[in-house]
Amino acid sequence: MDGVYFGTHPPRVVIVGAGFAGLGAATSLAKQGVRDLVILEASDRAGGRVLTHKTFGSPALELGATWIHGQTNNPLYQMAKEKGLLADNGFNMVTCQPISVTPQDYFFSEEGKLFPANDVDRVTCFFGQAMAKINQQDFKSECASWSVGKYLDQEFAASSISKSELSEGIFEWCKRTECVDEACNSMYEFSLSQLGLYTALEGPFFNCLGSSGYQALLNNLLDQLPPNSLRCCKPVKCVQWEGSPPSSKSKPPALVLCEDGEEFPADHVIVTVSLGYLKEHASSLFDPPLPQGKMEAVERLGFGTVAKIFLEFSEAFWPDDCAGIQLVWQQGPESPEGYAALNQEDSLRSEWYKKIGGFDCVPLHRSILCGWITGLAAEHMETLPEKEVGDVCVRLLKQFTGWHVSELRRVLRSTWHTNPYIRGSYTNVPVGVDAVKEQKALEEPLPSTHQKKRLRPLQVLFAGEATHTNFYTTTHGAYLTGVREAERILEHYEIRTNSRL
């Protein structure tokens, strides 16, 4: 798009949310000459679910998004590459050692026994093949009510590796860590028929950013905004739009009301808030209310929590080649029996830590480990004092490894579920949900195509990772949906201009 002529009345655009979706929309509009543009961000910072932290030293810790996933046709990867923001390939980002050191994960049982690497490799390889099989096949018709967990258990039971007692625990660990990728409480809740909808871009899946982390990429986007267009600490109370014919053609069809009473009239409003926020506020955030189909999409799609627990020790107590310390339970929460047990409220409170997959080494931080935890257990963890969380993690490390654990100096954990403006991490697809149908409904602008044609078009548009049918859960997915909605607005003016020539 070479440029758009807006005539004597350039559009007034309000973007709700300054995450990567909102910034993708704002920068795309700004490049095409839209200047009457404001971004309303409820919190005191831009970035949304990207949050780079530097309390533990100069290199970044990522409390939110960690990697850029894929390279080919990934605008964020290209941006990072052009700006020199990617990590140095000559250094092993996992072990913080020279590239000559080959990293490996150390798998321990709760009795403190180290699993042989060959046994681990055999099970994890089988698990990877089973997941690839899901992505390659079409399960839509015959398995609409199946979960990924149920399918994986069936595949495992039919295989020769299930004969080994050691394999069962490692296989449970595989399912537990897969919950991180899928942002779900359990693989027994994620739809088998929908898993293959996610599209992985070509190139390495985990692309690391340099010492400045995602913040450097965020700063690059912020530098492209029109002056004074970003307004932080501006939570939105209501988005009013015309559900009936306009009374005045000169009056903007939409009005955004903020909690502090300030109002922003707009021709177009792009809503980029998280699905988690919509689940709690959609019924009151729009006037008139959202159409039934869009409300049902908000309700049906899942929105899970993935939490990180950073532990800083006085010194590293793990081997130089250690990529992570992985915890294998005798009956973990992703076994059929463990799943039923841990979802009881009493068990969740007393054994939340069983959902931690392990503790991984952190790039550029030699004495820091990061634990990953998901679902209801992660949400409970967020409510606990940091000292209690740290004490539990140290106990686990001592119990499983039998190593002397260095002094724990600091604990830092994410709190995405307790964040009132986000309420979780990213989108998942529960059993029985048609993801494409719901994401399309969520994406459709207001007024919808089913409403009367005399209403002014594109009053309220929707972006965010939850609205992308192939790249949900990712920052590039979020960014691209913002670009998509910006282009929808620009194309509207381009078409309108051409029709008058």
C-alpha positions as CSV (number, residue, x, y, z in Angstrom):
1,M,0.0,0.0,0.0
2,D,1.8,3.1,-1.3
3,G,-0.3,5.7,0.6
4,V,-3.9,6.5,1.2
5,Y,-5.8,9.7,0.5
6,F,-8.2,10.5,3.4
7,G,-9.8,13.6,1.9
8,T,-10.8,16.5,4.1
9,H,-11.8,14.3,7.0
10,P,-8.9,12.1,8.0
11,P,-10.0,9.2,10.3
12,R,-9.8,9.5,14.1
13,V,-8.5,6.1,15.4
14,V,-8.4,5.0,19.1
15,I,-6.5,1.8,19.9
16,V,-7.3,0.1,23.2
17,G,-4.2,-1.6,24.5
18,A,-0.4,-1.0,23.9
19,G,0.7,-4.6,23.5
20,F,2.2,-5.9,20.3
21,A,-1.2,-6.1,18.6
22,G,-1.9,-2.4,19.4
23,L,1.5,-1.3,18.4
24,G,1.3,-3.3,15.2
25,A,-1.9,-1.5,14.4
26,A,-0.5,1.9,15.4
27,T,2.7,1.8,13.5
28,S,1.0,0.5,10.4
29,L,-1.5,3.4,10.5
30,A,1.2,5.9,11.2
31,K,3.3,4.8,8.2
32,Q,0.3,5.5,6.0
33,G,-0.2,9.1,7.3
34,V,-2.8,8.6,10.0
35,R,-2.0,11.2,12.6
36,D,-5.2,11.5,14.6
37,L,-4.3,8.4,16.6
38,V,-4.3,7.6,20.3
39,I,-3.3,4.4,22.1
40,L,-5.0,4.0,25.5
41,E,-3.1,1.7,27.8
42,A,-4.5,0.7,31.2
43,S,-1.2,0.0,32.9
44,D,1.8,2.2,33.4
45,R,3.8,0.7,30.5
46,A,3.5,-0.5,27.0
47,G,4.2,-4.1,25.9
48,G,1.3,-6.1,27.2
49,R,2.4,-9.6,27.8
50,V,6.0,-8.7,26.9
51,L,7.7,-7.7,30.1
52,T,11.5,-7.4,30.3
53,H,13.0,-7.3,33.8
54,K,16.5,-6.2,34.7
55,T,16.5,-6.3,38.5
56,F,18.9,-9.3,38.6
57,G,21.6,-7.6,36.5
58,S,22.2,-6.1,33.1
59,P,21.1,-9.0,30.8
60,A,17.3,-9.2,30.6
61,L,14.9,-11.6,32.2
62,E,11.7,-12.1,30.4
63,L,8.6,-12.4,32.7
64,G,6.4,-12.7,29.6
65,A,7.2,-13.7,26.0
66,T,10.7,-15.3,25.8
67,W,11.4,-16.2,22.2
68,I,10.6,-15.2,18.6
69,H,9.1,-18.4,17.1
70,G,10.2,-19.1,13.5
71,Q,12.0,-16.9,11.0
72,T,10.5,-17.1,7.5
73,N,7.8,-14.4,7.1
74,N,8.1,-13.5,10.7
75,P,8.0,-9.6,10.8
76,L,9.4,-9.5,14.4
77,Y,12.3,-11.8,13.5
78,Q,13.1,-9.7,10.5
79,M,12.9,-6.5,12.6
80,A,15.2,-8.0,15.3
81,K,17.7,-9.1,12.6
82,E,17.8,-5.8,10.9
83,K,18.3,-3.9,14.1
84,G,20.9,-6.3,15.4
85,L,18.8,-7.4,18.4
86,L,19.3,-11.2,18.1
87,A,21.5,-13.1,20.4
88,D,25.1,-13.9,19.5
89,N,25.4,-17.3,17.8
90,G,28.9,-17.8,19.1
91,F,27.7,-18.3,22.7
92,N,25.6,-21.1,24.1
93,M,22.5,-19.3,25.3
94,V,21.3,-22.3,27.4
95,T,24.3,-23.1,29.6
96,C,26.0,-19.7,29.5
97,Q,29.1,-21.6,28.3
98,P,31.2,-21.6,25.0
99,I,29.3,-23.1,22.1
100,S,31.6,-26.2,22.3
101,V,29.8,-27.3,25.5
102,T,26.8,-29.5,24.5
103,P,23.9,-28.9,26.9
104,Q,21.8,-31.6,28.4
105,D,18.8,-31.8,30.7
106,Y,19.2,-33.8,33.9
107,F,16.1,-35.8,34.7
108,F,15.6,-36.8,38.4
109,S,12.9,-39.0,40.1
110,E,11.4,-37.8,43.4
111,E,13.5,-40.4,45.1
112,G,16.6,-38.6,43.9
113,K,17.7,-41.0,41.1
114,L,19.1,-39.7,37.9
115,F,17.4,-41.1,34.8
116,P,19.8,-42.6,32.1
117,A,19.9,-40.2,29.1
118,N,19.1,-43.0,26.7
119,D,15.8,-43.8,28.5
120,V,14.9,-40.1,28.5
121,D,15.7,-39.7,24.8
122,R,13.7,-42.7,23.8
123,V,10.5,-41.4,25.5
124,T,10.9,-37.8,24.5
125,C,11.5,-38.9,20.9
126,F,8.3,-41.0,21.0
127,F,6.4,-38.1,22.4
128,G,7.6,-35.8,19.7
129,Q,6.6,-38.2,17.0
130,A,3.1,-38.6,18.6
131,M,2.7,-34.8,18.6
132,A,3.9,-34.6,15.0
133,K,1.3,-37.2,14.1
134,I,-1.4,-35.1,15.6
135,N,-0.3,-32.1,13.6
136,Q,-0.2,-34.1,10.3
137,Q,-3.6,-35.8,10.6
138,D,-7.1,-34.5,10.4
139,F,-9.0,-35.6,13.6
140,K,-11.9,-33.2,13.1
141,S,-14.7,-35.7,12.3
142,E,-14.1,-38.7,14.5
143,C,-12.4,-37.2,17.5
144,A,-14.2,-33.9,18.2
145,S,-14.7,-34.9,21.8
146,W,-11.2,-36.2,22.4
147,S,-8.5,-34.4,24.3
148,V,-4.8,-34.5,23.4
149,G,-4.1,-36.2,26.7
150,K,-6.5,-39.0,25.9
151,Y,-5.0,-39.6,22.5
152,L,-1.4,-39.5,23.8
153,D,-2.2,-42.0,26.5
154,Q,-3.7,-44.4,23.9
155,E,-0.6,-44.1,21.7
156,F,1.7,-44.7,24.7
157,A,-0.2,-47.7,25.9
158,A,0.0,-49.3,22.5
159,S,3.8,-48.8,22.2
160,S,6.6,-51.0,23.4
161,I,8.1,-48.3,25.6
162,S,5.1,-48.4,27.9
163,K,6.5,-51.7,29.3
164,S,9.2,-49.8,31.2
165,E,8.2,-48.3,34.6
166,L,10.7,-45.5,34.0
167,S,9.0,-44.5,30.8
168,E,5.7,-43.8,32.4
169,G,7.0,-41.0,34.5
170,I,9.0,-39.4,31.7
171,F,6.0,-39.5,29.4
172,E,3.9,-37.7,32.1
173,W,6.7,-35.1,32.3
174,C,6.4,-34.6,28.5
175,K,2.7,-33.9,28.8
176,R,3.3,-31.6,31.7
177,T,5.8,-29.5,29.8
178,E,3.5,-29.5,26.7
179,C,1.0,-27.6,28.8
180,V,3.4,-24.7,28.7
181,D,3.3,-24.5,24.9
182,E,-0.5,-24.8,24.9
183,A,-1.2,-22.5,27.9
184,C,-3.6,-25.1,29.3
185,N,-4.4,-26.5,32.7
186,S,-4.0,-30.0,31.3
187,M,-3.6,-31.8,28.1
188,Y,-6.8,-33.7,29.1
189,E,-8.6,-30.4,28.5
190,F,-7.0,-29.4,25.1
191,S,-8.9,-30.3,21.9
192,L,-7.2,-33.1,19.8
193,S,-9.0,-32.0,16.7
194,Q,-7.8,-28.4,17.0
195,L,-4.2,-28.8,17.9
196,G,-2.9,-28.9,14.3
197,L,-4.4,-25.5,13.5
198,Y,-1.3,-23.8,14.9
199,T,1.2,-23.1,12.1
200,A,4.9,-23.1,12.9
201,L,6.9,-20.8,10.6
202,E,10.0,-22.1,8.9
203,G,13.3,-21.8,10.7
204,P,14.3,-22.5,14.3
205,F,11.4,-22.4,16.7
206,F,13.3,-20.7,19.6
207,N,15.0,-17.5,18.5
208,C,16.7,-15.7,21.4
209,L,17.1,-12.0,21.6
210,G,20.2,-10.4,23.0
211,S,21.0,-8.9,26.4
212,S,18.3,-6.2,26.1
213,G,15.6,-8.8,25.4
214,Y,12.2,-8.1,24.1
215,Q,12.4,-4.5,25.4
216,A,14.7,-3.6,22.6
217,L,12.1,-4.8,20.1
218,L,9.4,-3.0,21.9
219,N,11.4,0.2,22.0
220,N,11.8,0.0,18.2
221,L,8.0,-0.1,17.8
222,L,7.5,2.8,20.3
223,D,9.9,4.9,18.3
224,Q,7.7,4.7,15.3
225,L,4.6,6.1,17.0
226,P,3.4,9.7,16.4
227,P,4.4,12.1,19.2
228,N,2.2,11.9,22.3
229,S,0.0,9.2,20.8
230,L,0.6,6.7,23.7
231,R,-1.4,7.4,26.8
232,C,-0.6,5.1,29.8
233,C,-2.6,4.7,33.0
234,K,-5.8,5.1,31.0
235,P,-8.1,2.1,31.6
236,V,-11.1,2.2,29.4
237,K,-14.5,2.0,31.0
238,C,-16.8,1.6,27.9
239,V,-16.6,1.6,24.1
240,Q,-19.8,3.2,22.7
241,W,-20.6,2.5,19.1
242,E,-23.6,3.0,16.8
243,G,-25.9,0.1,16.9
244,S,-28.5,2.2,15.2
245,P,-28.5,4.6,12.2
246,P,-26.4,7.8,12.9
247,S,-28.2,10.9,13.8
248,S,-25.4,13.1,12.4
249,K,-22.9,12.3,9.7
250,S,-20.4,14.8,11.2
251,K,-20.4,13.1,14.6
252,P,-17.9,10.2,15.0
253,P,-19.8,6.9,15.4
254,A,-17.8,5.7,18.3
255,L,-16.8,7.1,21.7
256,V,-14.3,5.7,24.1
257,L,-14.9,6.5,27.8
258,C,-12.0,6.1,30.2
259,E,-12.3,5.3,33.9
260,D,-11.0,8.8,34.8
261,G,-13.8,10.5,32.8
262,E,-11.9,11.5,29.7
263,E,-13.6,10.8,26.4
264,F,-12.2,10.0,23.0
265,P,-14.4,10.3,19.9
266,A,-13.4,8.0,17.1
267,D,-14.3,6.9,13.6
268,H,-12.6,3.6,14.4
269,V,-11.7,1.8,17.6
270,I,-9.3,-1.1,17.6
271,V,-9.7,-3.3,20.7
272,T,-6.6,-5.3,21.4
273,V,-7.2,-6.4,25.1
274,S,-6.5,-10.0,26.1
275,L,-9.1,-12.7,25.8
276,G,-8.8,-13.1,29.6
277,Y,-9.8,-9.5,30.1
278,L,-12.7,-9.9,27.7
279,K,-13.9,-12.9,29.6
280,E,-14.4,-10.8,32.6
281,H,-15.4,-7.4,31.1
282,A,-16.9,-8.0,27.6
283,S,-20.5,-7.8,28.9
284,S,-20.0,-4.3,30.3
285,L,-17.2,-2.9,28.0
286,F,-19.4,-2.3,25.0
287,D,-22.5,-0.2,24.5
288,P,-24.6,-1.5,22.8
289,P,-23.4,-5.0,23.9
290,L,-21.5,-7.4,21.7
291,P,-23.5,-9.6,19.3
292,Q,-24.3,-13.0,20.7
293,G,-21.9,-14.9,18.4
294,K,-19.0,-12.7,19.5
295,M,-19.9,-13.2,23.2
296,E,-20.1,-16.9,22.7
297,A,-16.6,-16.9,21.1
298,V,-15.2,-15.1,24.1
299,E,-16.8,-17.7,26.4
300,R,-15.8,-20.8,24.4
301,L,-12.2,-20.1,23.6
302,G,-9.8,-20.9,26.5
303,F,-7.3,-18.6,28.1
304,G,-4.7,-20.2,30.3
305,T,-1.9,-19.2,32.6
306,V,1.8,-19.9,32.1
307,A,4.0,-18.7,35.0
308,K,7.7,-18.4,35.5
309,I,9.6,-18.6,38.8
310,F,13.1,-17.2,38.6
311,L,15.5,-18.3,41.4
312,E,18.8,-16.5,41.9
313,F,21.4,-18.4,43.8
314,S,24.7,-17.2,45.3
315,E,26.4,-19.5,42.8
316,A,25.6,-22.2,40.3
317,F,25.4,-25.6,41.9
318,W,24.6,-27.5,38.7
319,P,27.1,-29.0,36.1
320,D,28.5,-26.8,33.3
321,D,26.7,-28.8,30.7
322,C,23.3,-28.6,32.4
323,A,20.5,-27.1,30.4
324,G,17.9,-27.8,33.1
325,I,16.9,-29.9,36.0
326,Q,13.7,-31.8,35.2
327,L,11.3,-33.3,37.8
328,V,9.7,-36.7,37.3
329,W,7.0,-37.7,39.7
330,Q,5.9,-41.3,40.4
331,Q,2.3,-40.1,39.8
332,G,2.5,-36.7,38.2
333,P,-0.5,-34.3,37.5
334,E,-0.5,-35.3,33.8
335,S,-1.1,-38.9,34.5
336,P,-4.8,-39.9,34.5
337,E,-4.8,-40.5,38.2
338,G,-2.7,-37.4,39.0
339,Y,-4.9,-35.2,36.9
340,A,-8.1,-36.2,38.8
341,A,-6.3,-35.7,42.1
342,L,-4.6,-32.4,41.6
343,N,-7.8,-30.7,40.3
344,Q,-9.4,-31.1,43.8
345,E,-9.1,-27.8,45.6
346,D,-7.4,-29.2,48.6
347,S,-4.8,-31.0,46.5
348,L,-4.2,-27.9,44.4
349,R,-3.4,-25.8,47.5
350,S,-1.1,-28.4,49.1
351,E,0.6,-29.9,46.0
352,W,0.5,-27.0,43.4
353,Y,4.3,-27.5,42.9
354,K,3.8,-30.8,41.2
355,K,2.8,-28.9,38.0
356,I,6.4,-27.4,37.8
357,G,8.0,-29.2,34.9
358,G,11.6,-28.4,36.0
359,F,14.1,-25.6,36.4
360,D,15.9,-24.4,33.3
361,C,19.1,-22.5,33.0
362,V,18.6,-18.9,32.0
363,P,20.5,-17.3,29.1
364,L,23.3,-14.9,30.2
365,H,22.6,-15.6,33.9
366,R,25.0,-18.2,35.2
367,S,23.4,-18.5,38.7
368,I,19.7,-18.3,37.9
369,L,17.2,-21.0,37.2
370,C,13.7,-20.6,35.9
371,G,10.8,-22.9,36.8
372,W,7.7,-23.2,34.6
373,I,4.2,-23.9,35.9
374,T,0.8,-23.8,34.2
375,G,-2.9,-23.8,34.7
376,L,-4.8,-23.6,38.0
377,A,-1.6,-24.5,39.9
378,A,0.1,-21.4,38.4
379,E,-2.8,-19.3,39.4
380,H,-2.6,-20.5,42.9
381,M,1.2,-20.0,43.0
382,E,0.7,-16.3,42.1
383,T,-1.3,-15.8,45.3
384,L,1.5,-17.1,47.6
385,P,4.3,-15.0,49.1
386,E,7.5,-15.1,47.1
387,K,9.5,-16.4,50.0
388,E,7.1,-19.4,50.3
389,V,7.4,-20.1,46.6
390,G,11.2,-19.9,46.8
391,D,11.4,-22.2,49.8
392,V,9.2,-24.8,48.1
393,C,11.4,-24.7,44.9
394,V,14.6,-25.1,46.9
395,R,13.1,-28.1,48.8
396,L,12.2,-29.7,45.4
397,L,15.7,-29.1,44.1
398,K,17.3,-30.7,47.1
399,Q,14.8,-33.7,47.2
400,F,15.2,-34.5,43.5
401,T,18.9,-33.9,42.9
402,G,20.5,-34.7,46.2
403,W,23.0,-31.9,45.4
404,H,24.1,-29.2,47.7
405,V,21.9,-26.3,46.8
406,S,23.6,-22.9,47.1
407,E,22.0,-20.0,49.1
408,L,18.8,-18.7,47.5
409,R,19.3,-14.9,47.2
410,R,16.2,-13.7,45.3
411,V,12.9,-14.9,43.9
412,L,11.0,-13.2,41.0
413,R,7.8,-14.7,39.5
414,S,5.3,-13.6,36.9
415,T,1.8,-12.7,37.9
416,W,-0.2,-12.7,34.6
417,H,-3.4,-14.2,36.0
418,T,-3.6,-11.7,39.0
419,N,-2.8,-8.8,36.6
420,P,-6.3,-7.2,36.4
421,Y,-5.8,-6.0,32.8
422,I,-4.6,-9.4,31.4
423,R,-5.9,-12.3,33.6
424,G,-3.7,-15.0,32.1
425,S,-1.1,-15.7,29.4
426,Y,-2.5,-16.8,26.1
427,T,-5.2,-18.6,24.2
428,N,-5.9,-22.4,24.1
429,V,-8.7,-24.5,22.6
430,P,-10.8,-26.6,25.0
431,V,-12.3,-30.0,23.9
432,G,-15.4,-29.5,21.8
433,V,-14.6,-26.0,20.6
434,D,-14.3,-25.1,16.9
435,A,-11.4,-22.7,17.1
436,V,-11.6,-21.3,13.6
437,K,-15.3,-20.5,13.9
438,E,-14.8,-18.8,17.3
439,Q,-11.7,-16.9,16.3
440,K,-13.4,-15.6,13.1
441,A,-16.4,-14.5,15.2
442,L,-14.0,-12.8,17.6
443,E,-12.2,-11.0,14.8
444,E,-15.3,-9.7,12.9
445,P,-15.6,-5.9,13.1
446,L,-18.7,-4.1,14.3
447,P,-21.1,-3.4,12.9
448,S,-21.1,-7.0,11.6
449,T,-22.0,-8.0,8.0
450,H,-25.3,-9.2,9.3
451,Q,-26.4,-5.8,10.6
452,K,-28.1,-3.1,8.5
453,K,-25.9,-1.7,5.8
454,R,-26.7,1.9,6.6
455,L,-24.6,1.8,9.7
456,R,-21.1,3.3,9.3
457,P,-18.6,0.5,8.8
458,L,-15.6,-0.6,10.9
459,Q,-16.6,1.3,14.0
460,V,-15.0,-1.3,16.4
461,L,-12.3,-3.7,15.2
462,F,-10.6,-6.5,17.2
463,A,-7.0,-7.7,17.3
464,G,-4.8,-9.8,19.5
465,E,-3.3,-13.3,19.5
466,A,-6.7,-14.8,20.3
467,T,-8.0,-13.6,16.9
468,H,-5.3,-15.3,14.8
469,T,-6.3,-18.8,13.6
470,N,-2.8,-20.0,12.9
471,F,-0.4,-17.9,15.1
472,Y,-2.4,-17.7,18.3
473,T,-0.2,-17.7,21.5
474,T,2.7,-15.8,19.8
475,T,3.9,-12.2,19.7
476,H,4.2,-12.3,15.9
477,G,0.6,-13.5,15.8
478,A,-0.5,-10.6,18.0
479,Y,1.5,-8.1,15.9
480,L,0.1,-9.4,12.6
481,T,-3.5,-9.1,13.8
482,G,-2.8,-5.4,14.6
483,V,-1.4,-5.0,11.1
484,R,-4.4,-6.8,9.7
485,E,-6.9,-4.4,11.4
486,A,-4.9,-1.3,10.3
487,E,-4.9,-2.5,6.8
488,R,-8.7,-3.2,7.0
489,I,-9.2,0.5,7.9
490,L,-6.7,1.7,5.2
491,E,-8.3,-0.4,2.5
492,H,-11.7,1.0,3.4
493,Y,-10.5,4.6,2.7
494,E,-8.7,3.5,-0.4
495,I,-11.8,1.8,-1.8
496,R,-13.9,4.7,-0.9
497,T,-11.5,7.1,-2.6
498,N,-11.3,5.0,-5.7
499,S,-15.1,4.8,-6.0
500,R,-15.2,8.6,-6.2
501,L,-12.7,8.9,-9.0
